[in-house]
Amino acid sequence: MAWMAWTTPSALFFLGIALILITMTILEIRTPCIERKGFLPITTTRGDRLFVGLLSSAFIHLGFVGLTELSIWVPFTVSVIWLSTVLKWG
């Protein structure tokens, strides 16, 4: 892994994603989920909502970085709130 220039923020980001995936795997093994319909226009499982939330969070970050000069903490905060909302009510 020495070929990649790991910075603390990038390492924490990938560690966070790994922890989310491990947590979701444990949750799925312990309590299998059922499909449900929330505010998203499709029926989704827990994993579907995680995927939609992470993908849309990436687009939120890209939009903020490309269109504004705001600190990266602003889209981070928006993304955490959005991901939590999608996971809970999506």
A tleap script that builds the chain and sets N, CA, C and O, in Angstrom:
source leaprc.protein.ff14SB
mol = sequence {
  NMET ALA TRP MET ALA TRP THR THR PRO SER
  ALA LEU PHE PHE LEU GLY ILE ALA LEU ILE
  LEU ILE THR MET THR ILE LEU GLU ILE ARG
  THR PRO CYS ILE GLU ARG LYS GLY PHE LEU
  PRO ILE THR THR THR ARG GLY ASP ARG LEU
  PHE VAL GLY LEU LEU SER SER ALA PHE ILE
  HIE LEU GLY PHE VAL GLY LEU THR GLU LEU
  SER ILE TRP VAL PRO PHE THR VAL SER VAL
  ILE TRP LEU SER THR VAL LEU LYS TRP CGLY
}
set mol.1.N position { 0.814 -1.200 0.000 }
set mol.1.CA position { 0.000 0.000 0.000 }
set mol.1.C position { 0.857 1.264 0.000 }
set mol.1.O position { 0.315 2.367 0.062 }
set mol.2.N position { 2.149 1.131 -0.067 }
set mol.2.CA position { 3.024 2.303 -0.033 }
set mol.2.C position { 2.907 3.150 -1.297 }
set mol.2.O position { 3.300 4.317 -1.295 }
set mol.3.N position { 2.376 2.582 -2.368 }
set mol.3.CA position { 2.257 3.313 -3.623 }
set mol.3.C position { 1.208 4.406 -3.554 }
set mol.3.O position { 1.240 5.338 -4.358 }
set mol.4.N position { 0.281 4.315 -2.615 }
set mol.4.CA position { -0.758 5.328 -2.512 }
set mol.4.C position { -0.387 6.358 -1.456 }
set mol.4.O position { 0.071 6.008 -0.368 }
set mol.5.N position { -0.586 7.606 -1.778 }
set mol.5.CA position { -0.261 8.682 -0.843 }
set mol.5.C position { -1.408 8.831 0.161 }
set mol.5.O position { -2.305 9.653 -0.028 }
set mol.6.N position { -1.370 8.040 1.215 }
set mol.6.CA position { -2.425 8.075 2.221 }
set mol.6.C position { -2.290 9.327 3.066 }
set mol.6.O position { -1.226 9.620 3.612 }
set mol.7.N position { -3.373 10.047 3.161 }
set mol.7.CA position { -3.430 11.163 4.095 }
set mol.7.C position { -4.393 10.747 5.201 }
set mol.7.O position { -5.165 9.802 5.036 }
set mol.8.N position { -4.347 11.433 6.296 }
set mol.8.CA position { -5.245 11.086 7.402 }
set mol.8.C position { -6.715 11.170 6.989 }
set mol.8.O position { -7.470 10.248 7.298 }
set mol.9.N position { -7.160 12.235 6.303 }
set mol.9.CA position { -8.573 12.279 5.907 }
set mol.9.C position { -8.977 11.143 4.954 }
set mol.9.O position { -10.064 10.582 5.090 }
set mol.10.N position { -8.106 10.802 3.991 }
set mol.10.CA position { -8.488 9.733 3.070 }
set mol.10.C position { -8.496 8.375 3.772 }
set mol.10.O position { -9.348 7.534 3.485 }
set mol.11.N position { -7.563 8.159 4.679 }
set mol.11.CA position { -7.554 6.908 5.443 }
set mol.11.C position { -8.793 6.802 6.322 }
set mol.11.O position { -9.397 5.733 6.413 }
set mol.12.N position { -9.179 7.904 6.975 }
set mol.12.CA position { -10.379 7.888 7.812 }
set mol.12.C position { -11.636 7.663 6.980 }
set mol.12.O position { -12.558 6.974 7.418 }
set mol.13.N position { -11.676 8.243 5.778 }
set mol.13.CA position { -12.818 8.050 4.893 }
set mol.13.C position { -12.986 6.571 4.552 }
set mol.13.O position { -14.076 6.022 4.708 }
set mol.14.N position { -11.921 5.926 4.091 }
set mol.14.CA position { -12.023 4.524 3.715 }
set mol.14.C position { -12.241 3.622 4.927 }
set mol.14.O position { -12.909 2.594 4.815 }
set mol.15.N position { -11.698 3.985 6.061 }
set mol.15.CA position { -11.967 3.243 7.287 }
set mol.15.C position { -13.441 3.351 7.667 }
set mol.15.O position { -14.057 2.369 8.083 }
set mol.16.N position { -14.002 4.553 7.519 }
set mol.16.CA position { -15.424 4.742 7.802 }
set mol.16.C position { -16.311 3.906 6.889 }
set mol.16.O position { -17.271 3.288 7.350 }
set mol.17.N position { -15.995 3.883 5.594 }
set mol.17.CA position { -16.763 3.067 4.650 }
set mol.17.C position { -16.655 1.587 5.018 }
set mol.17.O position { -17.651 0.863 4.985 }
set mol.18.N position { -15.451 1.138 5.368 }
set mol.18.CA position { -15.265 -0.266 5.762 }
set mol.18.C position { -16.081 -0.591 7.010 }
set mol.18.O position { -16.705 -1.650 7.082 }
set mol.19.N position { -16.083 0.302 7.986 }
set mol.19.CA position { -16.866 0.073 9.210 }
set mol.19.C position { -18.367 0.050 8.922 }
set mol.19.O position { -19.097 -0.747 9.513 }
set mol.20.N position { -18.834 0.916 8.019 }
set mol.20.CA position { -20.245 0.909 7.645 }
set mol.20.C position { -20.612 -0.423 7.002 }
set mol.20.O position { -21.653 -0.999 7.317 }
set mol.21.N position { -19.760 -0.916 6.099 }
set mol.21.CA position { -20.048 -2.192 5.430 }
set mol.21.C position { -20.023 -3.365 6.403 }
set mol.21.O position { -20.849 -4.273 6.303 }
set mol.22.N position { -19.087 -3.352 7.335 }
set mol.22.CA position { -19.034 -4.415 8.341 }
set mol.22.C position { -20.280 -4.371 9.222 }
set mol.22.O position { -20.879 -5.408 9.507 }
set mol.23.N position { -20.667 -3.177 9.649 }
set mol.23.CA position { -21.875 -3.026 10.472 }
set mol.23.C position { -23.111 -3.509 9.726 }
set mol.23.O position { -23.944 -4.216 10.293 }
set mol.24.N position { -23.235 -3.127 8.448 }
set mol.24.CA position { -24.396 -3.551 7.653 }
set mol.24.C position { -24.417 -5.071 7.482 }
set mol.24.O position { -25.488 -5.679 7.497 }
set mol.25.N position { -23.254 -5.685 7.321 }
set mol.25.CA position { -23.187 -7.143 7.192 }
set mol.25.C position { -23.637 -7.817 8.479 }
set mol.25.O position { -24.408 -8.776 8.441 }
set mol.26.N position { -23.162 -7.327 9.613 }
set mol.26.CA position { -23.564 -7.893 10.905 }
set mol.26.C position { -25.064 -7.710 11.121 }
set mol.26.O position { -25.741 -8.634 11.573 }
set mol.27.N position { -25.587 -6.527 10.802 }
set mol.27.CA position { -27.025 -6.287 10.951 }
set mol.27.C position { -27.844 -7.231 10.070 }
set mol.27.O position { -28.884 -7.736 10.493 }
set mol.28.N position { -27.379 -7.462 8.861 }
set mol.28.CA position { -28.114 -8.327 7.940 }
set mol.28.C position { -28.104 -9.777 8.426 }
set mol.28.O position { -29.091 -10.493 8.258 }
set mol.29.N position { -27.010 -10.204 9.017 }
set mol.29.CA position { -26.927 -11.569 9.543 }
set mol.29.C position { -27.816 -11.724 10.774 }
set mol.29.O position { -28.530 -12.718 10.906 }
set mol.30.N position { -27.772 -10.746 11.673 }
set mol.30.CA position { -28.533 -10.831 12.920 }
set mol.30.C position { -30.021 -10.585 12.725 }
set mol.30.O position { -30.847 -11.306 13.285 }
set mol.31.N position { -30.371 -9.574 11.937 }
set mol.31.CA position { -31.778 -9.249 11.685 }
set mol.31.C position { -31.979 -8.984 10.202 }
set mol.31.O position { -31.853 -7.847 9.749 }
set mol.32.N position { -32.292 -10.029 9.444 }
set mol.32.CA position { -32.504 -9.823 7.998 }
set mol.32.C position { -33.594 -8.781 7.756 }
set mol.32.O position { -34.628 -8.769 8.424 }
set mol.33.N position { -33.340 -7.921 6.796 }
set mol.33.CA position { -34.300 -6.846 6.552 }
set mol.33.C position { -35.329 -7.270 5.505 }
set mol.33.O position { -35.139 -8.226 4.752 }
set mol.34.N position { -36.410 -6.527 5.494 }
set mol.34.CA position { -37.440 -6.742 4.492 }
set mol.34.C position { -37.530 -5.478 3.643 }
set mol.34.O position { -37.192 -4.384 4.094 }
set mol.35.N position { -37.984 -5.647 2.429 }
set mol.35.CA position { -38.140 -4.479 1.571 }
set mol.35.C position { -39.272 -3.611 2.093 }
set mol.35.O position { -40.298 -4.110 2.556 }
set mol.36.N position { -39.067 -2.303 2.009 }
set mol.36.CA position { -40.121 -1.380 2.432 }
set mol.36.C position { -40.102 -0.155 1.541 }
set mol.36.O position { -39.124 0.118 0.846 }
set mol.37.N position { -41.192 0.568 1.575 }
set mol.37.CA position { -41.335 1.770 0.760 }
set mol.37.C position { -41.307 2.974 1.679 }
set mol.37.O position { -42.143 3.098 2.574 }
set mol.38.N position { -40.348 3.861 1.459 }
set mol.38.CA position { -40.262 5.108 2.199 }
set mol.38.C position { -40.514 6.265 1.243 }
set mol.38.O position { -41.388 6.183 0.380 }
set mol.39.N position { -39.747 7.344 1.396 }
set mol.39.CA position { -39.941 8.479 0.499 }
set mol.39.C position { -39.273 8.268 -0.852 }
set mol.39.O position { -39.569 8.995 -1.800 }
set mol.40.N position { -38.371 7.282 -0.963 }
set mol.40.CA position { -37.800 6.964 -2.276 }
set mol.40.C position { -38.880 6.318 -3.145 }
set mol.40.O position { -39.763 5.638 -2.621 }
set mol.41.N position { -38.824 6.520 -4.460 }
set mol.41.CA position { -39.914 6.039 -5.317 }
set mol.41.C position { -39.884 4.528 -5.592 }
set mol.41.O position { -40.636 4.045 -6.438 }
set mol.42.N position { -39.034 3.786 -4.894 }
set mol.42.CA position { -38.942 2.338 -5.085 }
set mol.42.C position { -38.938 1.659 -3.721 }
set mol.42.O position { -38.653 2.290 -2.704 }
set mol.43.N position { -39.255 0.373 -3.708 }
set mol.43.CA position { -39.102 -0.379 -2.465 }
set mol.43.C position { -37.632 -0.725 -2.320 }
set mol.43.O position { -36.982 -1.130 -3.283 }
set mol.44.N position { -37.111 -0.564 -1.109 }
set mol.44.CA position { -35.679 -0.738 -0.887 }
set mol.44.C position { -35.408 -1.586 0.341 }
set mol.44.O position { -36.234 -1.701 1.246 }
set mol.45.N position { -34.218 -2.176 0.341 }
set mol.45.CA position { -33.702 -2.859 1.523 }
set mol.45.C position { -32.704 -1.921 2.194 }
set mol.45.O position { -32.415 -0.840 1.681 }
set mol.46.N position { -32.191 -2.334 3.320 }
set mol.46.CA position { -31.193 -1.544 4.036 }
set mol.46.C position { -29.967 -1.274 3.157 }
set mol.46.O position { -29.454 -0.156 3.127 }
set mol.47.N position { -29.507 -2.293 2.451 }
set mol.47.CA position { -28.350 -2.140 1.578 }
set mol.47.C position { -28.618 -1.204 0.413 }
set mol.47.O position { -27.743 -0.433 0.018 }
set mol.48.N position { -29.833 -1.268 -0.143 }
set mol.48.CA position { -30.200 -0.350 -1.236 }
set mol.48.C position { -30.148 1.094 -0.761 }
set mol.48.O position { -29.633 1.970 -1.456 }
set mol.49.N position { -30.688 1.332 0.431 }
set mol.49.CA position { -30.696 2.697 0.969 }
set mol.49.C position { -29.279 3.178 1.262 }
set mol.49.O position { -28.972 4.352 1.056 }
set mol.50.N position { -28.411 2.282 1.740 }
set mol.50.CA position { -27.013 2.649 1.971 }
set mol.50.C position { -26.346 3.037 0.652 }
set mol.50.O position { -25.651 4.051 0.582 }
set mol.51.N position { -26.554 2.236 -0.389 }
set mol.51.CA position { -25.958 2.531 -1.688 }
set mol.51.C position { -26.455 3.863 -2.244 }
set mol.51.O position { -25.658 4.681 -2.702 }
set mol.52.N position { -27.757 4.079 -2.206 }
set mol.52.CA position { -28.325 5.337 -2.705 }
set mol.52.C position { -27.794 6.512 -1.886 }
set mol.52.O position { -27.457 7.555 -2.446 }
set mol.53.N position { -27.718 6.353 -0.584 }
set mol.53.CA position { -27.231 7.426 0.274 }
set mol.53.C position { -25.767 7.760 0.031 }
set mol.53.O position { -25.400 8.934 -0.018 }
set mol.54.N position { -24.922 6.733 -0.122 }
set mol.54.CA position { -23.506 6.980 -0.376 }
set mol.54.C position { -23.281 7.591 -1.753 }
set mol.54.O position { -22.470 8.504 -1.908 }
set mol.55.N position { -23.996 7.089 -2.746 }
set mol.55.CA position { -23.847 7.628 -4.099 }
set mol.55.C position { -24.302 9.083 -4.169 }
set mol.55.O position { -23.623 9.921 -4.762 }
set mol.56.N position { -25.440 9.381 -3.568 }
set mol.56.CA position { -25.916 10.765 -3.596 }
set mol.56.C position { -25.026 11.673 -2.746 }
set mol.56.O position { -24.886 12.855 -3.060 }
set mol.57.N position { -24.428 11.153 -1.689 }
set mol.57.CA position { -23.484 11.946 -0.900 }
set mol.57.C position { -22.251 12.305 -1.729 }
set mol.57.O position { -21.715 13.406 -1.603 }
set mol.58.N position { -21.806 11.386 -2.566 }
set mol.58.CA position { -20.679 11.689 -3.454 }
set mol.58.C position { -21.050 12.825 -4.403 }
set mol.58.O position { -20.238 13.718 -4.643 }
set mol.59.N position { -22.263 12.802 -4.944 }
set mol.59.CA position { -22.698 13.879 -5.841 }
set mol.59.C position { -22.847 15.205 -5.092 }
set mol.59.O position { -22.573 16.268 -5.650 }
set mol.60.N position { -23.276 15.145 -3.843 }
set mol.60.CA position { -23.358 16.365 -3.029 }
set mol.60.C position { -21.965 16.971 -2.886 }
set mol.60.O position { -21.788 18.178 -3.050 }
set mol.61.N position { -20.985 16.135 -2.581 }
set mol.61.CA position { -19.614 16.629 -2.448 }
set mol.61.C position { -19.099 17.206 -3.769 }
set mol.61.O position { -18.510 18.287 -3.787 }
set mol.62.N position { -19.317 16.499 -4.856 }
set mol.62.CA position { -18.854 16.990 -6.153 }
set mol.62.C position { -19.497 18.331 -6.499 }
set mol.62.O position { -18.831 19.232 -7.010 }
set mol.63.N position { -20.780 18.456 -6.220 }
set mol.63.CA position { -21.463 19.711 -6.494 }
set mol.63.C position { -20.900 20.866 -5.683 }
set mol.63.O position { -20.668 21.949 -6.220 }
set mol.64.N position { -20.681 20.644 -4.396 }
set mol.64.CA position { -20.141 21.703 -3.550 }
set mol.64.C position { -18.717 22.069 -3.972 }
set mol.64.O position { -18.377 23.249 -4.059 }
set mol.65.N position { -17.890 21.062 -4.232 }
set mol.65.CA position { -16.501 21.334 -4.611 }
set mol.65.C position { -16.438 22.040 -5.967 }
set mol.65.O position { -15.618 22.938 -6.163 }
set mol.66.N position { -17.297 21.638 -6.896 }
set mol.66.CA position { -17.260 22.220 -8.225 }
set mol.66.C position { -17.929 23.570 -8.347 }
set mol.66.O position { -17.565 24.357 -9.220 }
set mol.67.N position { -18.898 23.859 -7.497 }
set mol.67.CA position { -19.696 25.064 -7.684 }
set mol.67.C position { -19.528 26.131 -6.609 }
set mol.67.O position { -19.990 27.258 -6.787 }
set mol.68.N position { -18.880 25.799 -5.504 }
set mol.68.CA position { -18.736 26.778 -4.423 }
set mol.68.C position { -17.300 26.812 -3.916 }
set mol.68.O position { -16.479 25.963 -4.264 }
set mol.69.N position { -17.024 27.788 -3.107 }
set mol.69.CA position { -15.718 27.919 -2.457 }
set mol.69.C position { -15.812 27.605 -0.961 }
set mol.69.O position { -14.902 27.924 -0.195 }
set mol.70.N position { -16.910 26.983 -0.557 }
set mol.70.CA position { -17.125 26.700 0.861 }
set mol.70.C position { -16.165 25.631 1.373 }
set mol.70.O position { -15.597 24.865 0.594 }
set mol.71.N position { -15.996 25.591 2.673 }
set mol.71.CA position { -15.173 24.573 3.315 }
set mol.71.C position { -15.760 23.183 3.043 }
set mol.71.O position { -16.971 23.034 2.881 }
set mol.72.N position { -14.911 22.198 2.996 }
set mol.72.CA position { -15.350 20.821 2.723 }
set mol.72.C position { -16.232 20.287 3.849 }
set mol.72.O position { -16.939 19.297 3.662 }
set mol.73.N position { -16.197 20.932 5.013 }
set mol.73.CA position { -17.019 20.490 6.141 }
set mol.73.C position { -18.499 20.757 5.906 }
set mol.73.O position { -19.348 20.083 6.490 }
set mol.74.N position { -18.818 21.724 5.063 }
set mol.74.CA position { -20.225 22.012 4.757 }
set mol.74.C position { -20.860 20.840 4.000 }
set mol.74.O position { -21.893 20.334 4.439 }
set mol.75.N position { -20.271 20.384 2.864 }
set mol.75.CA position { -20.886 19.235 2.202 }
set mol.75.C position { -20.794 17.954 3.031 }
set mol.75.O position { -21.646 17.073 2.909 }
set mol.76.N position { -19.771 17.849 3.868 }
set mol.76.CA position { -19.669 16.683 4.748 }
set mol.76.C position { -20.866 16.634 5.694 }
set mol.76.O position { -21.486 15.585 5.869 }
set mol.77.N position { -21.182 17.767 6.295 }
set mol.77.CA position { -22.320 17.843 7.215 }
set mol.77.C position { -23.629 17.563 6.485 }
set mol.77.O position { -24.469 16.810 6.978 }
set mol.78.N position { -23.803 18.169 5.309 }
set mol.78.CA position { -25.011 17.937 4.507 }
set mol.78.C position { -25.113 16.456 4.143 }
set mol.78.O position { -26.197 15.877 4.202 }
set mol.79.N position { -23.993 15.844 3.768 }
set mol.79.CA position { -23.998 14.440 3.363 }
set mol.79.C position { -24.326 13.500 4.515 }
set mol.79.O position { -25.052 12.523 4.333 }
set mol.80.N position { -23.798 13.790 5.695 }
set mol.80.CA position { -24.104 12.950 6.861 }
set mol.80.C position { -25.590 13.035 7.192 }
set mol.80.O position { -26.224 12.022 7.485 }
set mol.81.N position { -26.138 14.234 7.146 }
set mol.81.CA position { -27.574 14.403 7.413 }
set mol.81.C position { -28.396 13.684 6.344 }
set mol.81.O position { -29.369 12.999 6.660 }
set mol.82.N position { -28.001 13.841 5.076 }
set mol.82.CA position { -28.717 13.182 3.975 }
set mol.82.C position { -28.641 11.665 4.097 }
set mol.82.O position { -29.658 10.985 3.953 }
set mol.83.N position { -27.445 11.119 4.361 }
set mol.83.CA position { -27.304 9.667 4.482 }
set mol.83.C position { -28.138 9.135 5.640 }
set mol.83.O position { -28.786 8.096 5.514 }
set mol.84.N position { -28.125 9.841 6.761 }
set mol.84.CA position { -28.938 9.416 7.916 }
set mol.84.C position { -30.426 9.431 7.566 }
set mol.84.O position { -31.167 8.529 7.959 }
set mol.85.N position { -30.860 10.444 6.834 }
set mol.85.CA position { -32.261 10.544 6.438 }
set mol.85.C position { -32.664 9.417 5.502 }
set mol.85.O position { -33.725 8.815 5.664 }
set mol.86.N position { -31.815 9.134 4.526 }
set mol.86.CA position { -32.121 8.053 3.565 }
set mol.86.C position { -32.153 6.709 4.274 }
set mol.86.O position { -33.036 5.892 4.012 }
set mol.87.N position { -31.198 6.470 5.173 }
set mol.87.CA position { -31.164 5.184 5.877 }
set mol.87.C position { -32.381 5.025 6.792 }
set mol.87.O position { -32.914 3.923 6.928 }
set mol.88.N position { -32.813 6.101 7.408 }
set mol.88.CA position { -33.922 6.010 8.359 }
set mol.88.C position { -35.282 5.984 7.669 }
set mol.88.O position { -36.113 5.133 7.986 }
set mol.89.N position { -35.524 6.898 6.735 }
set mol.89.CA position { -36.862 7.043 6.156 }
set mol.89.C position { -36.955 6.772 4.665 }
set mol.89.O position { -38.042 6.832 4.091 }
set mol.90.N position { -35.816 6.470 4.027 }
set mol.90.CA position { -35.825 6.253 2.560 }
set mol.90.C position { -36.488 5.008 2.217 }
set mol.90.O position { -36.589 4.666 1.038 }
savepdb mol mol.pdb
quit
